[in-house]
Amino acid sequence: MKAPRNFVNRYLLLPVLALGLAGCDTLQEVPDSDTYIFLDPEATLYVRFTLAPDLALENRFPDLADTIEERRYEQFYASMRSLAQLYRFPMDMHLLEKFETPGDGPVLDLFAIRWEQDQMGEINAVLRARLEKYGHLNTLGTFKQREMPSVMSNYERTEQVYARTMEDALSQMFVELNNHFETAAEEAYVEGVPSVGSEP
């Protein structure tokens, strides 16, 4: 008797997803380097986004899981573009598609540990961010946002809350990311040039 397609997919998919999640845990455990990463406004920042899979949904409704994942990526890309303009981010930013390899430059790694609606109906976004450059690593932190949709919310309004929670978490991340540009005083110190207003 031939096993149902969903049954086969379930047991083929689980080891692959488990391996992916194990890889994410391994990356999380990599210690920060002693070298503080400064960003160059003349360079390009490559942004890689990873969304933790909903294993239960993947197993039961794989097509729906794919549709939701695609929607979340769209919301993430839209938020990143909007916030880059809002914060006047001073360097080019390339948002990597899934499986796209970053170019020669710093990489901003963003992992959505959670971006889901819990049993109480509250939508939670938990985002871990780190900066990589030529073998060095700086953890920016974990950024969280939660919001309870209105009781009268329909699908579209609930989706707006999903987008808003991620945008708020990313907004916190941008504040930290902007600290990785040298101030005039730092640049002068590195180059050995007295900063403005310093004693001769």
QUIWO-V228060 format. One record per pair of residues at least 12 apart in sequence whose C-alpha atoms are under 7 Angstrom apart, sorted by sequence separation. I is the first residue (numbers start at 1). J is the second residue. D is the distance in whole Angstrom. If there is no record, write none. Layout:
[[I,J,D] [I,J,D]]
This chain:
[[114,126,5] [129,141,6] [149,161,7] [113,126,5] [128,141,6] [129,142,6] [112,126,6] [113,127,6] [128,142,4] [112,127,5] [113,128,7] [127,142,5] [128,143,6] [111,127,6] [112,128,6] [126,142,7] [127,143,5] [110,127,7] [111,128,5] [126,143,6] [127,144,6] [110,128,6] [111,129,7] [126,144,5] [147,165,7] [110,129,5] [125,144,6] [126,145,7] [146,165,6] [109,129,6] [110,130,7] [125,145,5] [145,165,5] [109,130,5] [124,145,6] [125,146,6] [108,130,6] [109,131,6] [124,146,4] [108,131,5] [123,146,6] [124,147,7] [145,168,6] [107,131,6] [108,132,6] [122,146,7] [123,147,5] [145,169,6] [107,132,5] [122,147,6] [123,148,6] [144,169,5] [106,132,6] [107,133,6] [122,148,4] [143,169,5] [106,133,4] [121,148,7] [122,149,7] [105,133,7] [143,172,7] [143,173,7] [140,176,6] [123,162,7] [125,165,6] [124,165,7] [125,166,6] [127,169,7] [125,169,7] [44,91,6] [45,92,6] [46,93,6] [47,94,6] [48,95,7] [43,91,7] [44,92,5] [45,93,5] [46,94,5] [47,95,5] [48,96,5] [10,59,5] [41,90,6] [42,91,6] [43,92,7] [44,93,6] [45,94,6] [46,95,6] [47,96,6] [41,91,4] [44,94,7] [46,96,7] [46,102,6] [45,105,6] [46,106,6] [47,107,6] [48,108,6] [49,109,6] [50,110,6] [51,111,6] [52,112,6] [44,105,6] [45,106,5] [46,107,5] [47,108,5] [48,109,5] [49,110,5] [50,111,5] [51,112,5] [52,113,6] [43,105,7] [45,107,6] [46,108,6] [47,109,6] [48,110,6] [49,111,6] [50,112,6] [51,113,7] [52,114,7] [45,108,7] [75,163,6] [79,167,5] [83,171,7] [35,136,7] [37,138,7] [36,138,7] [33,136,5] [33,137,5] [32,137,5] [33,138,7] [32,138,5] [32,139,6] [39,180,6] [38,180,5] [39,181,5] [37,180,6] [38,181,5] [38,182,6]]
